[in-house]
Amino acid sequence: MSALVPQSELASIPALPSLFEPLPDRGKRFWEFFTVNIRNRNTRRAYFLAAWRFSDWCGERGLALGQIEPLHVAAYIEQLGRVLAKPSVKQHLAALRMLFDWLVTGQVIGANPAHAVRGPRHSVKKGKTSVLSAEEMRTLLDSIDTRRLIGLRDRALIALMGYTFARVGAVIELKVEDYYIQKRRGWIRLHEKGGKVNDLPCHHNLEQFLDEWLAVSGLAGELEAPLFPSMRHGRLRQPRLRLPQANVHMMIQRRAAAAGIRTKISCHSFRATGITTYLQNGGKLEVAQQMAGHESARTTGLYDRRDDSVALDEVERVVY
């Protein structure tokens, strides 16, 4: 289970949540839910922690697995709603529903106590991810000192997220061979969630940044190496190790601060920035959906922040 939850959290976690300890078969079925039924690493982690939290809640009330009823799950969800945001509460309920469904099909319990429990209503028309303007994005990229190797890497990494709308999880998993030449242009092969592979041509700026990074780093001939490996004291490490996602987040905060950008951004901000800028320049929503690898155009629309500028213009009409 070490691949599902960070080591820092595993240190305080016993082998199995107490709710699933009494019978060996229950424990086996519990681990199978995460290893067999869920393939996405982030979903595994979130659902595992949700199951652990519910197990602790039941333990405090002396509830065994076979004693849990819809009333108990409803009370738990009601309590969560006082301390967590609605999306987080809905995620916890989804985790419990799926886990109990898995236990029902494995004949561990007779019925799913979470099936009839309703979560909080939550409708989102616009995402909360902060977005940079095109000028801020250009300032950020131009501010990176590319005289150093780490600067070339960081500029190429940030540009790749901004120009391709890629998730940071897909970016750090890239290998050198995933950047290739086709029809005299550079292309990038992104391995997105759900096993989807998304091949996209590179913007000419991104192509230049990637070519400079690979040429100076000497990685061009190491096809199996991570495209963005970790570094130590400004040098590539041996063996080549992919850059951890947490390191990418810290790098972005450091680069944004150095560029004088006051907007609080995250890795996901470049996805929203790219989609918004593309649509502002006359791009089509269905094409942005394809580039972002979304199943629904509605999901892509959550990243469309063009209305922010309209709202700002209207606010400025209030003159005293």
Buried (B, 14 or more C-beta within 10 A) or exposed (E): EEEBBEEEEEEEEEEBBBBBBEEEEBBBBBBEBBEEBBEEEEBBBBBBBBBBBBBEBBBEEEBEBEEBEBEBBBBBBEEBBEEBEBEBBBBBBBBBBBBBBBBBEBEBBEEBBBEEBEBBEEEEEEBEBBBBBEEBBEBBBEBBEBEEBBBBBBBBBBBBBBBBBBBBBBBBBBBBEBBEEEEEEBBBBBBBBEEEEBEBBBBEBBBBBBBBBBEBBEBBEBEEBBBBBBBEEEEBEEEBBBBEBEBBBEBBBEBBEEBEBEEEBBBBBBBBBBBBBBBBEEBEBEEBBBBBBBEEBEEBBBBBBEEEEEEEEEEEEEEE
